[in-house]
Amino acid sequence: MTDQLVRPAWAQADSLLQRYYDTEWGVPVTHERGVFERVCLEGFQAGLSWRTILAKREAFRKVFAHFDPEAVAQFTEDDVERLAHDSRIIRHRGKIRAAIANAQVTLALRERAAAGEASLQGFTVDRVRTNDVEPAGTLDVDAGLPALIWGFRPAATPCPASLEEIPTQDATSAALALELKKQGVKFIGPTSAYALMEAIGLIDTHLVDSHRRGISGIYRD
């Protein structure tokens, strides 16, 4: 790239992917709607490129009520058929039904958290820095689905010097996928769970010489 910044090859493919890498990928997402959106988009991405999902992201947001889980949970089979004929998104009935099911799971987890279930309570995560010098306070993790997923944050994050050192899954992502499946989440496996963990800042797999390394602010390398 003309700016000479270090990025993985996938983030240099075009301007859309570069912008996503430079502004969003790995930035912590801890609120319910944002986590729900990313769980759904990881499901839609199965078997496809992430670039395809990014190009359709605004359309996904529009047709899925900006990923409001309360609205999506009310979708019916008529909505499934309507969306299955909408060329702006991925027209896969199984993935569309999965997004609806995942909205229902999100609401159920919220209700269980409100009823006092300990493992689903919101919490804070210390941010050790936003850069190499300044501390960054804390992150507030919403109760329910975000608390469940962020509860799997490992004690340490990978420190890859090359793309070859970045795994596509690990024991934590396998355990997270298993737990999400147990709760009823659809289209999730160890690989998609790992990609989710990377995307929402649960782990930091930016290369050690990348300008985005440490952007989550929750690990000391």
Secondary structure as the mmCIF struct_conf table of DSSP 4:
data_model
#
loop_
_struct_conf.conf_type_id
_struct_conf.id
_struct_conf.beg_label_comp_id
_struct_conf.beg_label_asym_id
_struct_conf.beg_label_seq_id
_struct_conf.end_label_comp_id
_struct_conf.end_label_asym_id
_struct_conf.end_label_seq_id
TURN_TY1_P TURN_TY1_P1 THR A 2 ASP A 3
HELX_RH_3T_P HELX_RH_3T_P1 ALA A 9 GLN A 12
BEND BEND1 ALA A 13 ASP A 14
HELX_RH_AL_P HELX_RH_AL_P1 SER A 15 THR A 23
TURN_TY1_P TURN_TY1_P2 GLU A 24 GLY A 26
BEND BEND2 VAL A 27 VAL A 27
BEND BEND3 HIS A 31 HIS A 31
HELX_RH_AL_P HELX_RH_AL_P2 GLU A 32 GLN A 45
TURN_TY1_P TURN_TY1_P3 ALA A 46 GLY A 47
BEND BEND4 LEU A 48 LEU A 48
HELX_RH_AL_P HELX_RH_AL_P3 TRP A 50 ALA A 55
TURN_TY1_P TURN_TY1_P4 LYS A 56 LYS A 56
HELX_RH_AL_P HELX_RH_AL_P4 ARG A 57 VAL A 63
TURN_TY1_P TURN_TY1_P5 PHE A 64 PHE A 64
HELX_RH_3T_P HELX_RH_3T_P2 ALA A 65 PHE A 67
HELX_RH_AL_P HELX_RH_AL_P5 PRO A 69 VAL A 72
TURN_TY1_P TURN_TY1_P6 ALA A 73 GLN A 74
HELX_RH_AL_P HELX_RH_AL_P6 GLU A 77 ALA A 84
TURN_TY1_P TURN_TY1_P7 HIS A 85 HIS A 85
TURN_TY1_P TURN_TY1_P8 SER A 87 ARG A 88
BEND BEND5 ILE A 89 ILE A 89
HELX_RH_AL_P HELX_RH_AL_P7 ARG A 93 ALA A 114
TURN_TY1_P TURN_TY1_P9 ALA A 115 GLY A 116
HELX_RH_3T_P HELX_RH_3T_P3 ALA A 118 LEU A 120
STRN STRN1 PHE A 123 ASP A 126
BEND BEND6 THR A 130 VAL A 133
STRN STRN2 THR A 138 VAL A 141
HELX_LH_PP_P HELX_LH_PP_P1 ASP A 142 ASP A 142
TURN_TY1_P TURN_TY1_P10 ALA A 143 GLY A 144
HELX_RH_AL_P HELX_RH_AL_P8 LEU A 145 TRP A 150
TURN_TY1_P TURN_TY1_P11 GLY A 151 PHE A 152
BEND BEND7 ALA A 155 ALA A 156
BEND BEND8 ALA A 161 SER A 162
HELX_RH_3T_P HELX_RH_3T_P4 LEU A 163 GLU A 165
BEND BEND9 THR A 168 THR A 168
HELX_RH_AL_P HELX_RH_AL_P9 ALA A 171 GLN A 183
TURN_TY1_P TURN_TY1_P12 GLY A 184 GLY A 184
BEND BEND10 PHE A 187 PHE A 187
HELX_RH_AL_P HELX_RH_AL_P10 PRO A 190 ALA A 199
TURN_TY1_P TURN_TY1_P13 ILE A 200 GLY A 201
BEND BEND11 LEU A 202 ILE A 203
BEND BEND12 HIS A 206 HIS A 206
TURN_TY1_P TURN_TY1_P14 VAL A 208 ASP A 209
BEND BEND13 SER A 210 SER A 210
TURN_TY1_P TURN_TY1_P15 HIS A 211 SER A 216
#
